[in-house]
Amino acid sequence: MTLESVYYIGQTVAVVVIVLTLFAILYQGWQTNRIARSDMTRASWIETGQTHYSLVDSPEKADFMQRALFGEAALTEAEKLRFGNLMGLAIGTHEGAHMLLQRGLIEHAAYRRSEGITRLYMQSPRVRKWWRTRREYSYDPKFRALIDKVADECEAARPIESKPQETRS
């Protein structure tokens, strides 16, 4: 075997090692992406659950949300401020999940959870009214179109009926 043959064999081995190394790095990147996506999905589920639970985690909060979402009585100025901020938080959580989904960083199931909760909120005429007045403020255009569609679907659906109050004799 000549020195030139040994040189060519060495070059061939080096190329094979480089190609295998590149495949190993690609595989490691794929695994890291899957782990990150799993972590983001878990974090999104936890955040969504905690955020929405925090809106009703006491009798006072639950009563306020019931009145704000489905009551017919006008809200005070302080209650309007509170309601607007709570809806901003709730819809903002959904927008965060939407952005993560667009980037492929969370699973569809985590996103659907946020979307489902938003659909529940949009059943409220007061939430739809809030959305129409706030939609232009810092929401991503694609997300805005998505929520507009949800709001339109809820608007077209049968309205939620209030229970008539019983009269006492």
C-alpha positions as a LaTeX table, in Angstrom:
\begin{tabular}{lrrr}
\hline
Residue & $x$ (\AA) & $y$ (\AA) & $z$ (\AA) \\
\hline
Met1 & 0.00 & 0.00 & 0.00 \\
Thr2 & 1.44 & 3.32 & $-1.03$ \\
Leu3 & 1.54 & 6.47 & 0.99 \\
Glu4 & $-0.87$ & 8.03 & $-1.50$ \\
Ser5 & $-3.42$ & 5.23 & $-0.88$ \\
Val6 & $-3.17$ & 5.72 & 2.86 \\
Tyr7 & $-3.73$ & 9.45 & 2.33 \\
Tyr8 & $-6.91$ & 8.84 & 0.25 \\
Ile9 & $-8.23$ & 6.32 & 2.77 \\
Gly10 & $-7.61$ & 8.84 & 5.55 \\
Gln11 & $-9.45$ & 11.54 & 3.59 \\
Thr12 & $-12.40$ & 9.21 & 2.98 \\
Val13 & $-12.60$ & 8.27 & 6.67 \\
Ala14 & $-12.45$ & 11.97 & 7.61 \\
Val15 & $-15.34$ & 12.79 & 5.26 \\
Val16 & $-17.42$ & 9.93 & 6.68 \\
Val17 & $-16.71$ & 11.10 & 10.24 \\
Ile18 & $-17.67$ & 14.69 & 9.34 \\
Val19 & $-20.94$ & 13.57 & 7.73 \\
Leu20 & $-21.78$ & 11.36 & 10.72 \\
Thr21 & $-20.98$ & 14.23 & 13.07 \\
Leu22 & $-23.32$ & 16.52 & 11.14 \\
Phe23 & $-26.10$ & 13.92 & 11.37 \\
Ala24 & $-25.47$ & 13.56 & 15.11 \\
Ile25 & $-25.68$ & 17.34 & 15.58 \\
Leu26 & $-28.90$ & 17.43 & 13.53 \\
Tyr27 & $-30.40$ & 14.65 & 15.64 \\
Gln28 & $-29.37$ & 16.40 & 18.85 \\
Gly29 & $-31.01$ & 19.61 & 17.62 \\
Trp30 & $-34.19$ & 17.71 & 16.81 \\
Gln31 & $-34.23$ & 16.15 & 20.30 \\
Thr32 & $-33.59$ & 19.53 & 21.93 \\
Asn33 & $-36.46$ & 21.04 & 19.94 \\
Arg34 & $-38.82$ & 18.24 & 21.04 \\
Ile35 & $-37.82$ & 18.74 & 24.69 \\
Ala36 & $-38.29$ & 22.52 & 24.42 \\
Arg37 & $-41.67$ & 22.06 & 22.72 \\
Ser38 & $-42.75$ & 19.66 & 25.45 \\
Asp39 & $-41.66$ & 22.13 & 28.14 \\
Met40 & $-43.47$ & 25.01 & 26.43 \\
Thr41 & $-46.62$ & 22.91 & 26.06 \\
Arg42 & $-46.57$ & 22.00 & 29.73 \\
Ala43 & $-45.89$ & 25.60 & 30.75 \\
Ser44 & $-48.72$ & 26.83 & 28.53 \\
Trp45 & $-51.20$ & 24.36 & 30.05 \\
Ile46 & $-50.17$ & 25.31 & 33.56 \\
Glu47 & $-50.26$ & 29.04 & 32.85 \\
Thr48 & $-53.63$ & 28.83 & 31.11 \\
Gly49 & $-55.13$ & 26.86 & 33.97 \\
Gln50 & $-53.68$ & 29.11 & 36.66 \\
Thr51 & $-54.66$ & 32.28 & 34.85 \\
His52 & $-58.26$ & 31.33 & 34.36 \\
Tyr53 & $-58.61$ & 29.74 & 37.79 \\
Ser54 & $-57.27$ & 32.95 & 39.36 \\
Leu55 & $-60.27$ & 34.79 & 37.90 \\
Val56 & $-62.70$ & 32.72 & 40.00 \\
Asp57 & $-60.64$ & 31.33 & 42.89 \\
Ser58 & $-62.71$ & 33.01 & 45.60 \\
Pro59 & $-66.45$ & 33.48 & 46.09 \\
Glu60 & $-66.07$ & 37.23 & 45.53 \\
Lys61 & $-64.17$ & 36.75 & 42.27 \\
Ala62 & $-66.57$ & 34.09 & 41.03 \\
Asp63 & $-69.54$ & 36.33 & 41.80 \\
Phe64 & $-67.92$ & 39.27 & 40.03 \\
Met65 & $-67.10$ & 37.20 & 36.93 \\
Gln66 & $-70.63$ & 35.79 & 36.82 \\
Arg67 & $-72.11$ & 39.30 & 37.00 \\
Ala68 & $-69.57$ & 40.73 & 34.54 \\
Leu69 & $-69.91$ & 37.94 & 32.01 \\
Phe70 & $-73.62$ & 37.18 & 32.16 \\
Gly71 & $-75.33$ & 39.80 & 34.31 \\
Glu72 & $-77.44$ & 42.51 & 32.77 \\
Ala73 & $-76.78$ & 45.21 & 35.36 \\
Ala74 & $-74.31$ & 47.91 & 34.44 \\
Leu75 & $-70.85$ & 47.69 & 35.97 \\
Thr76 & $-69.37$ & 50.50 & 38.01 \\
Glu77 & $-66.36$ & 52.32 & 36.57 \\
Ala78 & $-64.07$ & 50.36 & 38.91 \\
Glu79 & $-65.69$ & 47.09 & 37.84 \\
Lys80 & $-65.31$ & 48.04 & 34.16 \\
Leu81 & $-61.61$ & 48.63 & 34.77 \\
Arg82 & $-61.28$ & 45.33 & 36.58 \\
Phe83 & $-63.26$ & 43.46 & 33.91 \\
Gly84 & $-61.23$ & 45.00 & 31.08 \\
Asn85 & $-57.96$ & 44.04 & 32.70 \\
Leu86 & $-59.16$ & 40.51 & 33.43 \\
Met87 & $-60.27$ & 40.04 & 29.83 \\
Gly88 & $-56.96$ & 41.46 & 28.62 \\
Leu89 & $-55.19$ & 38.86 & 30.74 \\
Ala90 & $-57.46$ & 36.05 & 29.56 \\
Ile91 & $-57.27$ & 36.93 & 25.86 \\
Gly92 & $-53.56$ & 37.71 & 26.20 \\
Thr93 & $-52.98$ & 34.18 & 27.48 \\
His94 & $-54.68$ & 32.87 & 24.34 \\
Glu95 & $-52.61$ & 35.20 & 22.14 \\
Gly96 & $-49.43$ & 33.89 & 23.77 \\
Ala97 & $-50.45$ & 30.31 & 22.98 \\
His98 & $-51.31$ & 31.39 & 19.42 \\
Met99 & $-47.85$ & 32.88 & 18.94 \\
Leu100 & $-46.16$ & 29.78 & 20.33 \\
Leu101 & $-48.22$ & 27.59 & 18.00 \\
Gln102 & $-47.30$ & 29.76 & 15.00 \\
Arg103 & $-43.63$ & 29.19 & 15.83 \\
Gly104 & $-44.15$ & 25.46 & 16.33 \\
Leu105 & $-43.20$ & 25.70 & 20.00 \\
Ile106 & $-46.31$ & 24.11 & 21.56 \\
Glu107 & $-48.60$ & 21.24 & 20.72 \\
His108 & $-52.01$ & 21.87 & 19.16 \\
Ala109 & $-53.74$ & 20.44 & 22.26 \\
Ala110 & $-52.32$ & 23.20 & 24.46 \\
Tyr111 & $-53.43$ & 25.82 & 21.99 \\
Arg112 & $-56.92$ & 24.35 & 21.68 \\
Arg113 & $-57.30$ & 24.63 & 25.44 \\
Ser114 & $-56.71$ & 28.39 & 25.27 \\
Glu115 & $-58.96$ & 28.72 & 22.25 \\
Gly116 & $-61.75$ & 26.78 & 23.98 \\
Ile117 & $-61.62$ & 29.04 & 27.01 \\
Thr118 & $-61.73$ & 32.13 & 24.78 \\
Arg119 & $-64.79$ & 30.68 & 23.03 \\
Leu120 & $-66.48$ & 30.34 & 26.43 \\
Tyr121 & $-65.72$ & 33.97 & 27.25 \\
Met122 & $-66.91$ & 35.15 & 23.84 \\
Gln123 & $-70.35$ & 33.74 & 24.57 \\
Ser124 & $-70.79$ & 36.78 & 26.79 \\
Pro125 & $-72.15$ & 39.86 & 25.00 \\
Arg126 & $-70.11$ & 42.03 & 27.37 \\
Val127 & $-66.87$ & 40.26 & 26.35 \\
Arg128 & $-67.70$ & 40.70 & 22.67 \\
Lys129 & $-68.36$ & 44.38 & 23.27 \\
Trp130 & $-65.05$ & 44.68 & 25.17 \\
Trp131 & $-63.25$ & 42.92 & 22.31 \\
Arg132 & $-64.69$ & 45.27 & 19.67 \\
Thr133 & $-63.39$ & 48.27 & 21.59 \\
Arg134 & $-59.96$ & 46.78 & 22.47 \\
Arg135 & $-59.08$ & 44.67 & 19.43 \\
Glu136 & $-56.98$ & 47.38 & 17.79 \\
Tyr137 & $-54.67$ & 47.71 & 20.78 \\
Ser138 & $-51.48$ & 45.72 & 20.29 \\
Tyr139 & $-53.01$ & 42.44 & 19.14 \\
Asp140 & $-51.34$ & 40.60 & 16.27 \\
Pro141 & $-53.42$ & 40.96 & 13.06 \\
Lys142 & $-53.71$ & 37.18 & 12.51 \\
Phe143 & $-54.79$ & 36.67 & 16.10 \\
Arg144 & $-57.24$ & 39.56 & 15.82 \\
Ala145 & $-58.83$ & 37.95 & 12.74 \\
Leu146 & $-59.11$ & 34.65 & 14.59 \\
Ile147 & $-60.84$ & 36.23 & 17.61 \\
Asp148 & $-63.07$ & 38.30 & 15.32 \\
Lys149 & $-64.22$ & 35.04 & 13.73 \\
Val150 & $-64.89$ & 33.47 & 17.15 \\
Ala151 & $-66.80$ & 36.58 & 18.25 \\
Asp152 & $-68.85$ & 36.57 & 15.04 \\
Glu153 & $-69.69$ & 32.88 & 15.51 \\
Cys154 & $-70.81$ & 33.53 & 19.09 \\
Glu155 & $-72.79$ & 36.58 & 17.99 \\
Ala156 & $-74.62$ & 34.52 & 15.38 \\
Ala157 & $-75.34$ & 31.68 & 17.81 \\
Arg158 & $-78.34$ & 31.64 & 20.06 \\
Pro159 & $-77.76$ & 34.22 & 22.81 \\
Ile160 & $-77.35$ & 33.03 & 26.37 \\
Glu161 & $-80.61$ & 33.59 & 28.12 \\
Ser162 & $-80.78$ & 35.01 & 31.59 \\
Lys163 & $-82.96$ & 33.20 & 34.06 \\
Pro164 & $-85.99$ & 35.28 & 34.98 \\
Gln165 & $-85.95$ & 36.41 & 38.58 \\
Glu166 & $-88.62$ & 34.86 & 40.75 \\
Thr167 & $-91.13$ & 37.22 & 42.27 \\
Arg168 & $-91.84$ & 36.79 & 45.93 \\
Ser169 & $-95.28$ & 37.27 & 47.37 \\
\hline
\end{tabular}
